[in-house]
Amino acid sequence: MSEIDAEKMDSTLNIQEKVNTGNKGEGEGSTAKNVNDIVIDLPEEFLDSFQKNMELIDAAFKVLVSSVDDQFEQLDGVFQVANNIKKQGEGYNFDLVAKISDQLCRLLEKLNSCGDLEIRAIRVYIDSMKVVFSQQVEGKGTEASNKIIAELEKVFEKVMSKSS
């Protein structure tokens, strides 16, 4: 099991523990109280898990950059974490993070080479996710978030035009 899969399992187990330790049969309203406790705790658990994934993507990026002969093969490590971040963003209504990580995944899937331009583009995507995360931009996009996506699309197009 990969480190990423283990993190997903840990998060799932925490939720299951909260559900399993509920006060069943302790009077009217006890179930609703337990459900509210779970819902309130989820964003904090998500933020912790997301922070761990940002550390993992940084580590995967460092491996990519430090690889001399097989940089192209190292793209999969970055892709796996970016894909996990995308799923997290979608699941917890962090739409902008989901869009950024989706674009990064699309970029990584289409790369034919892994030179300086591609490395810099990947870094831009990772840094963009960090900024959005630090500002905790959740929900539907705003004018600012649409501008971020548009600028990242330009990065995507520039890299793709070079690869053609």
JONOR-V977074 format. One record per pair of residues at least 12 apart in sequence whose C-alpha atoms are under 7 Angstrom apart, sorted by the first residue. I is the first residue (numbers start at 0). GAP is how many residues later the second one is. D is the distance in whole Angstrom. If there is no record, write none. Layout:
((I,GAP,D) (I,GAP,D))
This chain:
((17,20,7) (21,12,6) (49,35,7) (52,28,7) (52,32,7) (55,25,7) (56,21,6) (56,24,6) (56,25,7) (59,17,6) (59,18,5) (60,17,6) (70,43,6) (71,41,6) (71,42,6) (74,33,7) (78,26,6) (78,29,6) (81,19,5) (81,23,6) (82,18,7) (82,22,6) (84,13,7) (84,16,7) (85,12,4) (85,15,5) (85,16,6) (92,45,6) (92,46,5) (93,43,7) (93,44,4) (93,45,6) (94,43,6) (94,44,6) (94,45,6) (95,42,7) (95,45,7) (95,49,7) (96,32,6) (96,35,7) (99,25,7) (99,29,7) (99,49,7) (103,18,7) (103,21,6) (106,49,7) (111,51,6) (116,42,7) (117,41,6) (120,34,7))
